[in-house]
Each structure stands twice: as C-alpha cells, then as structure tokens.
Amino acid sequence: MSNVQSLHTRWLRDPAFREAYNELAPGFRLARVLIEARTNAGLTQAQLAERMQTTQSVVARLESGRAHPSTRTLEKFAQAAGMRLKISFEPGEDTPCGGSSCFRRLAKPPAH
C-alpha cells in the first residue's frame, strides 16, 4: 500500500474526515467521468473547450469536481467529446425501502 493510500485509510477512521469526504464524493465522481470522457475522446482541455465554444479554464473547473454544471453544460461537454449525456437515478445506500423494490414501488402510477 502506498503512503497516500495508507494516509487515506487512516484518515477515514476520523468521523469528521469521513463525513467531509462523503459530502465531496459526488463531485469527484462527476469529475472522474468528465475527465474519462475527454481523454477517451483523445482531446486536451483546450480542444474540448474549443468544441464547446468556451475556454480551457471552464473545462478545468468542470473537471475539478468543485463545479455544479447545468444539464445544458453537461450536454455540451458530452457532444464535444463525441458522446451523449445519460442521466439516471439509483437507490441510495441508505434507501429505507431497499434497492430495486423501492424503485418499482415509486415507479407505479398513482391510483385514481
């Protein structure tokens, strides 16, 4: 295990660190997906920015995990990377009704 992994494992034992880490996790997941889309397309940030008709710094902010992009911005990013945007909802880890059964229950149309 590397020093970074060892530190991360030790820090996760601290409840305050774990809470802060978990709050930031969705932004980091989005950042990872955006970076993968761009690199899989073989594009630099500057090239993707040009296709999006924006600046490299905007792409860098999107990929930092700190931005909260709109659906339209994500659509432009996807299109510039030669992809299409797909958004889905998944049960959360702490979903009280548990997994797919919860989804089926929520997906049923209301009774009239």
N, C-alpha and C positions, 0 to 999 in steps of 0.2 A: 504494500500500500504506500502511495506517495505521501509526502509531508502534507500536501494540500488535502488529500482525502482523509488523512488522519486527523488533521485540524477540524475539518468539516464534521467528521463523525463525533469528535469531542464536543464541538460547539452545539451540535444538535441535541445534546443532553441537557443543555440550558433551555428551560421553558421559554424565556424571553426571546432568545435567538430563534428557537424553533417557530414561535408564533410569527415573528417578523419574516422569517424565511418563507413560511407558508403563505403569508399575505402577498409576497412578491412573486411567488412561483408562477401564477398565470401569465404575468408579463414576460417572464423569462421563457416560458413555453412558447408564447407567441413570437418572441424574438428569435428563438431557435428555428421555428417553422419558416419565418421570413428569410432568415439567412440561408437555410437549406434550399428554399425555392430559388433564390437569386443565384447561389453558387451552382445548383444543379442546372440552371439555365446558362451557366458559363459567363455570367455578367459581373462586372465590377459595380460598386455602388454608383459610380458616375454614369456608367452605361445605363443602368436601370433608371436612374434619375432622369436621364435624357428621354428615355422612352415614356416615362411618367409625366414629362414636361414639368419637372421640378428640379430641385438642387440636390447635390450629393449629401449635404448636411441634413436634409429632410429624411433621406433614406437611412442615414446613420442614426438619426433619432428613432425612427421606426424600429430599427434593428437593435436598439439599446435596451429595449424592454421597459423603458420609462414612459413611452408614449401611449396614448389611448386613441388609436386611429379609428376613424369612422368607417362604416361599411363601404362607402364610396372610395375611400383611400385604399382599403384592402383590395377592392375590386380593381383599381388602377394598378396596384402593385402586382396582383396576380396576372393581369393582362400583359403588363410589361415583361413579366417573367415567362410568358407563353403558357400560362395556366388559367384555370378558372377558380373562383372562390367558392368554397363549400362550407357552410356553417351548420353545425349540428348541436343538439342538446343531448347531454348524457346525464344519467343519475349521478348525484354527488356521492362522495364516500359516506357521508352521514345522512343519506336519504332515509327517512323513517320507514317508508314502505318498501324499500329494498329493490334495487335493480330494475329489471325489465317488467316485473309485475306492476311496479309503480307507474311505469310509462304506459302500459296498456290501460291501466285504470284512468290515467289522466287523459289519454288519447280518445276515450269513448265520448261520443257527443252527449250533451246534456239531455236528460229525459224531458219531454214536453208535457 
